[in-house]
Amino acid sequence: MSRRVGFAVVALVALSVPARGQNLRQQVRQLFTFGNCGEVVCLDTTVLFGHGLHYIPASEAVGNTLIAFLSTSIGISVSNTPISSASSGTSFRFEGGVPVRTSTSGGPVFGERAQTLGRGRWFAGFGITAIDFARLRGVPLDDITLTLPHQDVNVPGFPRDTLGAPAFENDVIAVRTRMNVSVLVASFSLNYGLVDGMDIGVTVPIVRTAVSGTSLASILLVGGDTLHRFSGTGTNPVLTSTSSVDASATGLGDIEGRLKINVAQTDRFGVALVGFARFPTGNEDNLLGAGRFSGRAIGVVSARFGDFSPHANVGITVRDATALNNSVEGNAGFDTLVSPWATMAFDLLGSWVVGKQKVDVPPPVVYLAPARRTLAVTNIPSQQDDLLNLSLGFKFRTRGGMQIVTNALMPLRDSGLQPSIMWTGGVEYNF
């Protein structure tokens, strides 16, 4: 198995195209930068009164907020990639020095059950998760729109601090972005039964994040004049500009440590406490991790009725970052033998944001002339990023005792940065 693990990790690293000169976060910003003048929006500045500069404050404010939102969403999604449960495989307890099996099925994929590995026993697992993100809060990644409003300037003869007067302040720059964001995570897990009822473990992920896309910016001359243009003349203005990015980065992700304590266990029911710590070992600027420490504690209740084993987990995740919310976690599911060598695992995985969403889209802009109206600066909605996912997987036990794992995870609500489906495959072994 070690050869397979090593080959997969080497192959993953070899596939990367490292970002040179700029990190991945900076290159994502290029999608919202138009022209080569050193500013985020390069309009013709030779027009009277410097109209070419009047979109820079808005583009910087709106652009910086949106870039932070997109980058944070990608980083959080990478950091929150579910790691296969170490409850997998066969678990034991010792009675009079003799190991006694406490499970019959192959165990859950992402949920936790109360049983521990057993004193002196090991669990090793290797998995690859492939994620092609499809939407952001329900908006397709190939149809993200951004609207840059004109700066509210003071012009003699017009009311002060009245956006929309003069008429040229109604001109906007409409940006349409098509993005492709994908993540590939190869993770190696190792867990050990310290004593009966207590396991410790660590998971080390290698992450590859790739971002590509194009943006088209179009100046909409609502005011009627051609004072705003990328280039050209007043009679033949150039009103569009494009930008693009194609970059990736590969490296160590956020390492996770875990401690599991079995509080009570009978032949049918069990209760346990599990603690997780994710360390900011992934490069935040290259979107390989969240960039901040997070800790998670959950309570586990599980049961066994023959070959059918239901479980429920409830807990909380605390993140050491002013821009990231804490969250309440919960999942419920079961695993069951469908044949002597195959297990089916099902889970509903939920995560609910605590407090007001800290990372959000830019607020709308209010025009006061020629009539009061509100302009949304993006089609991405403002909302709480509560998650609900369905996980369905299978485990196949080989003659040598190794288990082959396959799993599909599907989002059930539009929230955060999400794929249409997330695939996981791997192998695990108890010894």
C-alpha positions in Angstrom: 0.0 0.0 0.0 2.9 2.4 0.7 4.0 2.3 -2.9 0.5 3.2 -4.1 0.3 6.1 -1.6 3.7 7.4 -2.6 2.9 7.1 -6.4 -0.4 9.0 -6.0 1.1 11.8 -4.0 4.0 12.2 -6.5 1.6 12.2 -9.4 -0.6 14.8 -7.8 2.4 17.2 -7.2 3.7 16.5 -10.8 0.3 17.7 -12.3 0.6 21.1 -10.7 1.5 24.3 -12.5 2.9 26.5 -9.8 2.0 30.2 -9.9 5.1 32.3 -10.6 5.6 35.8 -9.4 2.1 36.1 -8.0 0.2 33.8 -5.6 -3.1 32.3 -6.6 -5.1 34.8 -4.7 -3.5 37.7 -6.6 -4.0 35.9 -9.9 -7.8 35.5 -9.2 -7.8 39.3 -8.8 -6.7 39.6 -12.4 -10.2 38.5 -13.4 -11.5 41.9 -12.2 -8.6 44.0 -13.5 -8.9 45.6 -17.0 -6.1 47.3 -18.8 -2.4 47.8 -18.2 -2.3 51.2 -16.5 -1.6 49.8 -13.0 -5.1 50.5 -11.8 -8.0 48.0 -11.5 -10.0 49.7 -14.3 -8.1 51.6 -17.0 -10.4 54.1 -18.8 -9.3 56.9 -21.1 -8.1 59.6 -18.7 -7.7 62.3 -21.5 -11.4 63.1 -21.3 -12.2 66.4 -19.7 -12.5 66.4 -15.8 -10.6 63.0 -15.6 -13.7 60.9 -16.0 -11.5 57.8 -16.5 -10.6 57.9 -12.8 -14.2 58.0 -11.5 -14.6 54.2 -11.4 -11.4 53.4 -9.5 -12.8 54.0 -5.9 -15.9 51.8 -6.6 -13.9 49.1 -8.5 -11.4 48.9 -5.6 -14.0 48.8 -2.9 -16.4 46.4 -4.7 -13.5 44.4 -6.3 -11.6 44.0 -3.1 -14.7 42.8 -1.2 -15.6 40.4 -4.0 -12.1 39.1 -4.3 -11.9 38.6 -0.5 -15.3 36.8 -0.7 -14.3 34.5 -3.5 -10.8 33.7 -2.1 -12.2 33.1 1.4 -15.0 30.8 -0.1 -12.4 28.8 -2.0 -10.0 28.6 1.0 -12.8 27.5 3.4 -14.1 24.9 1.0 -10.6 23.5 0.6 -10.1 23.4 4.4 -13.6 21.9 5.0 -13.2 19.1 2.6 -14.6 16.1 4.5 -12.0 13.6 5.6 -13.0 9.9 5.7 -13.9 8.8 9.2 -11.4 6.7 11.2 -14.4 4.7 12.5 -14.0 2.7 9.4 -13.1 -1.0 9.3 -13.4 -3.5 12.1 -13.3 -2.3 15.7 -12.5 -4.3 18.8 -12.5 -4.4 22.6 -10.4 -6.7 24.7 -11.9 -9.1 27.2 -9.4 -11.1 29.3 -6.7 -10.2 26.7 -8.7 -11.5 23.8 -9.9 -9.1 21.1 -13.7 -9.1 20.6 -15.2 -7.7 17.5 -17.6 -4.7 18.2 -18.6 -4.0 14.6 -19.6 -6.1 11.6 -20.0 -3.6 8.8 -17.2 -1.5 7.2 -18.3 1.6 9.1 -19.4 5.1 7.9 -17.5 7.2 5.4 -17.9 10.7 6.8 -19.9 10.2 10.0 -18.6 8.9 13.3 -19.6 5.9 15.4 -18.9 5.4 19.1 -16.6 2.3 18.8 -12.9 2.8 18.9 -10.2 0.8 17.2 -9.1 -1.2 20.3 -5.8 -1.0 22.3 -2.7 -1.3 20.1 -4.6 -1.4 16.8 -3.9 0.8 13.8 -6.0 2.3 11.1 -4.4 3.6 7.9 -6.3 5.2 5.0 -5.5 7.0 1.8 -8.1 8.9 -0.2 -8.4 11.2 -3.2 -11.3 13.7 -3.4 -12.1 15.5 -6.6 -14.1 18.7 -6.5 -15.2 20.8 -9.6 -17.0 23.8 -8.1 -20.2 24.6 -10.1 -21.9 27.5 -8.3 -21.5 30.2 -5.6 -24.7 30.6 -3.4 -26.7 29.1 -6.3 -25.2 31.3 -9.0 -23.3 29.4 -11.7 -19.6 30.1 -11.8 -19.8 30.7 -15.5 -22.4 33.5 -15.0 -21.2 35.8 -12.2 -22.0 39.4 -12.8 -20.5 42.5 -11.2 -21.6 46.1 -11.7 -19.3 49.0 -11.0 -21.0 52.3 -10.2 -19.6 55.8 -11.0 -18.0 57.8 -8.2 -20.3 60.4 -6.7 -18.5 63.6 -7.8 -19.3 67.2 -6.9 -20.0 69.3 -10.0 -21.0 73.0 -9.8 -24.7 73.5 -10.5 -25.7 70.0 -9.3 -26.7 68.9 -5.8 -23.8 67.7 -3.6 -23.6 64.1 -2.6 -26.3 63.0 -5.0 -25.3 59.9 -6.9 -26.9 60.1 -10.4 -26.5 63.8 -10.9 -25.1 64.9 -13.4 -26.5 62.3 -15.8 -23.1 60.7 -16.6 -22.9 59.4 -13.0 -25.5 56.8 -14.1 -23.0 55.2 -16.5 -21.9 51.8 -15.1 -19.4 49.1 -16.0 -21.0 45.7 -16.2 -18.7 42.8 -15.7 -19.5 39.2 -16.6 -17.2 36.5 -15.3 -16.9 32.8 -16.3 -14.8 30.9 -13.8 -13.6 27.3 -13.4 -12.5 26.3 -9.9 -11.3 22.8 -9.1 -9.7 21.2 -6.1 -7.9 17.8 -5.8 -7.1 16.5 -2.3 -5.0 13.5 -1.6 -5.1 12.7 2.1 -3.2 10.1 4.2 -4.7 9.2 7.6 -3.1 7.2 10.4 -4.9 6.4 13.7 -3.9 4.4 16.7 -5.7 2.8 19.7 -3.9 4.1 22.7 -6.0 2.1 25.1 -9.4 0.5 24.9 -11.8 3.4 24.4 -9.2 6.0 23.2 -7.9 6.7 19.7 -5.5 9.3 18.4 -4.8 10.1 14.8 -3.5 12.6 12.2 -4.5 13.3 8.6 -2.1 15.0 6.2 -3.6 16.4 2.9 -1.9 17.4 -0.3 -4.0 19.9 -2.1 -4.1 21.1 -5.7 -6.2 24.2 -6.4 -6.8 25.4 -10.0 -8.5 28.5 -11.1 -9.2 29.7 -14.7 -11.6 32.1 -16.3 -12.4 35.1 -18.3 -14.1 38.4 -17.6 -15.8 40.8 -20.1 -16.3 44.4 -18.9 -18.8 46.6 -20.8 -19.4 50.3 -20.3 -23.1 51.0 -20.3 -23.6 54.7 -21.3 -26.9 55.3 -19.4 -26.1 59.0 -19.3 -26.1 59.3 -23.1 -22.5 60.8 -23.6 -19.3 58.9 -24.4 -17.3 60.5 -21.6 -16.4 57.0 -20.3 -14.5 54.6 -22.6 -11.6 52.3 -22.5 -10.0 53.9 -25.5 -11.0 55.3 -28.9 -12.7 58.6 -29.5 -16.0 60.2 -28.6 -17.4 59.3 -32.0 -15.8 55.8 -32.1 -15.4 54.7 -28.5 -14.1 51.3 -27.3 -16.6 50.2 -24.6 -15.4 46.7 -23.8 -12.3 45.1 -22.3 -11.4 41.5 -21.3 -9.2 39.9 -18.7 -8.3 36.3 -18.0 -6.5 33.9 -15.6 -5.3 30.3 -15.8 -3.2 29.3 -12.8 -2.9 26.6 -10.2 -1.0 25.8 -7.0 -0.1 22.5 -5.2 1.1 22.0 -1.7 0.5 20.8 1.8 -3.1 21.5 3.1 -4.3 22.0 6.6 -3.2 19.0 8.8 -5.8 17.6 11.1 -5.3 15.9 14.5 -8.0 14.0 16.3 -8.7 12.4 19.7 -11.6 10.0 20.3 -12.8 8.8 23.7 -15.5 6.2 24.1 -17.6 7.2 27.0 -20.0 4.2 27.2 -20.4 1.1 25.2 -22.7 -1.9 25.3 -23.3 -4.6 22.7 -25.9 -2.4 21.0 -25.3 1.2 22.0 -22.3 3.5 22.4 -21.5 7.1 23.3 -18.3 8.9 22.4 -16.6 12.3 22.3 -14.4 13.3 19.4 -12.1 16.4 19.2 -10.5 17.7 16.0 -7.8 20.3 15.5 -7.0 21.7 12.0 -3.7 23.6 11.8 -3.1 26.4 9.3 -0.3 24.5 7.4 -1.9 25.1 4.0 -0.8 28.3 2.2 -3.7 30.7 2.4 -2.5 32.9 -0.4 -2.4 30.0 -2.8 -5.9 28.8 -1.7 -4.5 25.6 -0.2 -6.0 26.1 3.3 -8.1 28.4 5.5 -5.0 30.2 6.9 -6.3 30.0 10.5 -6.6 27.3 13.2 -9.9 25.7 13.8 -11.1 23.2 16.4 -14.1 21.0 16.4 -15.8 18.9 19.1 -18.6 16.5 18.5 -20.7 14.1 20.6 -21.4 10.7 19.0 -24.3 8.3 19.6 -24.4 5.1 17.7 -26.1 1.7 17.8 -25.9 -1.7 16.2 -28.8 -4.0 15.3 -27.3 -6.9 13.6 -25.7 -5.7 10.4 -27.4 -2.3 10.6 -25.6 0.5 12.4 -27.2 4.0 12.8 -25.3 7.0 14.2 -25.8 10.7 15.0 -23.2 13.4 15.6 -23.7 16.9 17.0 -20.9 19.4 17.7 -19.4 22.9 17.1 -16.5 24.2 15.1 -14.5 27.2 16.4 -12.3 29.2 14.0 -9.5 31.5 15.1 -10.2 34.2 12.6 -12.1 37.5 12.7 -13.4 37.0 9.2 -14.6 33.4 9.6 -17.7 32.3 11.5 -18.0 29.5 14.0 -20.5 26.9 13.1 -22.7 24.2 14.6 -22.2 20.8 13.0 -24.6 17.8 12.8 -25.1 14.7 10.8 -27.1 11.5 11.0 -26.8 8.3 9.0 -26.2 4.6 9.0 -23.9 1.9 7.6 -25.1 -1.6 6.8 -23.8 -4.8 5.3 -25.3 -5.4 1.9 -23.2 -8.6 1.4 -20.4 -10.2 3.5 -17.9 -8.1 1.6 -19.8 -4.9 0.9 -21.0 -2.0 3.1 -23.3 0.8 2.2 -22.9 4.1 4.1 -25.4 7.0 4.1 -25.1 10.4 5.8 -26.9 13.7 6.0 -24.2 16.3 6.8 -25.2 19.8 8.1 -23.3 22.9 9.1 -25.0 26.1 10.4 -23.3 29.4 10.7 -23.2 31.0 14.2 -24.1 34.7 14.2 -24.2 37.0 11.2 -22.3 36.0 8.1 -18.8 37.6 8.3 -17.8 37.0 4.7 -20.4 38.4 2.4 -20.9 40.2 -0.9 -20.7 43.9 -1.3 -23.9 45.9 -0.4 -26.1 47.5 -3.0 -25.6 51.1 -4.2 -28.3 53.7 -3.8 -28.9 56.3 -6.5 -30.7 59.5 -5.7 -31.1 61.0 -9.2 -32.9 61.1 -11.6 -35.0 59.0 -9.2 -34.2 57.0 -6.0 -33.3 53.4 -6.9 -31.0 50.6 -5.6 -28.4 48.9 -7.8 -27.2 45.4 -6.8 -23.4 45.3 -7.5 -23.4 41.5 -8.0 -25.9 38.7 -8.8 -24.5 36.7 -5.9 -27.1 36.9 -3.1 -26.3 38.0 0.5 -27.2 35.1 2.8 -26.1 32.8 5.6 -23.9 30.0 4.3 -25.6 27.1 6.1 -24.7 23.8 4.4 -26.6 20.5 4.0 -25.1 17.6 2.0 -26.0 14.1 1.3 -23.3 11.4 1.3 -23.7 8.0 -0.2 -20.8 5.5 -0.3 -19.8 1.9 -0.5 -16.9 -0.1 1.0 -15.7 -3.3 -0.5 -13.6 -5.7 1.7 -10.9 -7.6 -0.2 -9.5 -11.0 0.8 -6.4 -9.4 2.3 -8.5 -7.3 4.7 -8.1 -4.0 2.9 -11.2 -1.9 2.1 -11.8 0.0 -1.1 -13.9 3.1 -0.5 -16.1 5.0 -3.0 -18.3 7.9 -2.1 -20.4 10.7 -3.7 -21.3 13.8 -1.8 -24.2 16.0 -3.1 -25.2 19.5 -1.9 -28.9 19.8 -1.0 -29.1 23.6 -0.7 -27.5 26.5 -2.5 -25.0 27.9 0.0 -21.3 28.8 -0.2 -19.0 27.5 -2.9 -20.3 24.1 -4.1 -19.8 21.4 -6.7 -22.7 19.6 -8.3 -21.2 16.4 -6.8 -18.0 15.6 -5.0 -16.3 12.3 -5.6 -14.0 10.4 -3.1 -12.2 7.2 -3.6 -9.6 5.4 -1.5 -8.3 2.5 0.4 -8.1 1.7 4.2 -6.7 -1.0 6.3 -6.9 -2.1 10.0 -4.0 -3.9 11.6 
